[in-house]
Amino acid sequence: MEHPSMQVAAEEFGVRVASYGQLLEVRDDPAHTRARAGVGPLIDSGRLDREGLHLVMPMVRNGVPQAGEEPSYRCYLWFLERGRGERTLVLVDLSERRL
């Protein structure tokens, strides 16, 4: 979610910072449409703050990818609630490429 040279490897399970725009990119990525815990419903609900930053932390790798699927991780997403100034924790799946 940051510049590639500033990222930690997905398997290092570090905390990342994501903008609303980056989470939109995840939702709209055609390779991400089969995620079991996608960010789409959360974005579509209007709960995500569009100006604030959101915290993403990989928790566990999602098994062995099927043929044609990218490796992905189940992640904690601490998102900033729009208009409330507080964070909520949910679980989402993100492709390894998006971390």
Secondary structure, 3 states (H helix, E strand, C coil): CCCHHHCCCHHHCCCEEECHHHHHHHHHCHHHCCCCCCCHHHHHCCCECCCCCEEEEEEEECCCCCCCCCCEEEEEEEEEECCCCCEEEEEEEEEHHHC
